[in-house]
Amino acid sequence: MKVIGLNGSVRKEGNTAIIINAVFGELKNAGIETELVSFSGEILQPCKACFACGGKKNCVHQSDIFGEIFQKVVQANGIILASPSYSADVSVNIKAFIERAAVVADMNLGLLRHKVGAAIAVARRGGALNAIDTMNHFFLNHEMFVAGSTYWNIAYGHMPGDVEKDNEGMETMKNLGINIAYLLNCLNV
Ligand SMILES: Cc1cc2nc3c(=O)[nH]c(=O)nc-3n(C[C@H](O)[C@H](O)[C@H](O)COP(=O)(O)O)c2cc1C
């Protein structure tokens, strides 16, 4: 069993990475393999609306890391989309990933069927809930099961490391990890 986490922050080791690792800690405790992919230093191109991906199971445009990452996503049992709140929504790299992954999945039905999805976000102050909604919309129209926690999956912090002071946010991430593991075990994948 494997869960992949996509970090949409431009900071490789910022708050978003910290909350992904908090979720991963509980997954590892449950014996689940994890892989963190960072979009830091990358610029994902948006969908070109060519719809050439039908039957190809991946985007036909290979000028960035999208194809490699999408392949990993298809092979994983669980997907964590993680974003900092930028302008009260997801980062552009997470948005570009969602645009392209959604079209590839629409054109190749069943690619993401019955995987577990979880959206997590950090914010200095506002917009994290919008970011969560954007990411959950992607899971929910691709036949995926969305895991929840003891609060919405958000945590607060501005500069790298700040999020560790948000005790409730960090607890929410740990409980999310426990719930993802439970769901994966129920699905018996
Ligand atoms: C371009 C940009 C836009 C941001 N927009 C928001 C915002 O709308 N609301 C907010 O609360 N914080 C905003 N922030 C702050 C980040 O969400 C916050 O610093 C977060 O902890 C960054 O996570 P990271 O350390 O993983 O990059 C913004 C930061 C940047 C760089």
The ligand as an SDF file (V2000), in Angstrom:
LIG
                    3D

 31 33  0  0  0  0  0  0  0  0999 V2000
    2.2000   34.3360   -3.1250 C   0  0  0  0  0  0  0  0  0  0  0  0
    1.6870   34.1090   -1.7400 C   0  0  0  0  0  0  0  0  0  0  0  0
    0.3440   34.2810   -1.4900 C   0  0  0  0  0  0  0  0  0  0  0  0
   -0.1610   34.0690   -0.1970 C   0  0  0  0  0  0  0  0  0  0  0  0
   -1.5040   34.2340    0.0190 N   0  0  0  0  0  0  0  0  0  0  0  0
   -1.9890   33.9780    1.2430 C   0  0  0  0  0  0  0  0  0  0  0  0
   -3.3940   34.0780    1.5010 C   0  0  0  0  0  0  0  0  0  0  0  0
   -4.2040   34.3920    0.6400 O   0  0  0  0  0  0  0  0  0  0  0  0
   -3.8320   33.8200    2.7530 N   0  0  0  0  0  0  0  0  0  0  0  0
   -2.9830   33.4590    3.7760 C   0  0  0  0  0  0  0  0  0  0  0  0
   -3.4440   33.2340    4.8790 O   0  0  0  0  0  0  0  0  0  0  0  0
   -1.6660   33.3390    3.5650 N   0  0  0  0  0  0  0  0  0  0  0  0
   -1.1550   33.5750    2.3310 C   0  0  0  0  0  0  0  0  0  0  0  0
    0.1900   33.4080    2.0920 N   0  0  0  0  0  0  0  0  0  0  0  0
    1.0370   32.9020    3.1810 C   0  0  0  0  0  0  0  0  0  0  0  0
    1.2660   31.3830    3.0720 C   0  0  0  0  0  0  0  0  0  0  0  0
    0.0640   30.6690    2.9230 O   0  0  0  0  0  0  0  0  0  0  0  0
    1.9630   30.8900    4.3540 C   0  0  0  0  0  0  0  0  0  0  0  0
    3.1900   31.5830    4.5050 O   0  0  0  0  0  0  0  0  0  0  0  0
    2.2190   29.4080    4.3660 C   0  0  0  0  0  0  0  0  0  0  0  0
    2.6810   29.0140    5.6240 O   0  0  0  0  0  0  0  0  0  0  0  0
    3.2480   29.0240    3.3240 C   0  0  0  0  0  0  0  0  0  0  0  0
    3.4690   27.6380    3.3590 O   0  0  0  0  0  0  0  0  0  0  0  0
    4.9100   27.0280    2.9450 P   0  0  0  0  0  0  0  0  0  0  0  0
    5.8430   27.3480    4.0990 O   0  0  0  0  0  0  0  0  0  0  0  0
    4.6880   25.5820    2.7660 O   0  0  0  0  0  0  0  0  0  0  0  0
    5.2850   27.7280    1.6940 O   0  0  0  0  0  0  0  0  0  0  0  0
    0.7170   33.6550    0.8360 C   0  0  0  0  0  0  0  0  0  0  0  0
    2.0880   33.4880    0.5740 C   0  0  0  0  0  0  0  0  0  0  0  0
    2.5700   33.7110   -0.6960 C   0  0  0  0  0  0  0  0  0  0  0  0
    4.0450   33.5130   -0.9780 C   0  0  0  0  0  0  0  0  0  0  0  0
  1  2  1  0
  2  3  1  0
  2 30  2  0
  3  4  2  0
  4  5  1  0
  4 28  1  0
  5  6  2  0
  6  7  1  0
  6 13  1  0
  7  8  2  0
  7  9  1  0
  9 10  1  0
 10 11  2  0
 10 12  1  0
 12 13  2  0
 13 14  1  0
 14 15  1  0
 14 28  1  0
 15 16  1  0
 16 17  1  0
 16 18  1  0
 18 19  1  0
 18 20  1  0
 20 21  1  0
 20 22  1  0
 22 23  1  0
 23 24  1  0
 24 25  2  0
 24 26  1  0
 24 27  1  0
 28 29  2  0
 29 30  1  0
 30 31  1  0
M  END
$$$$
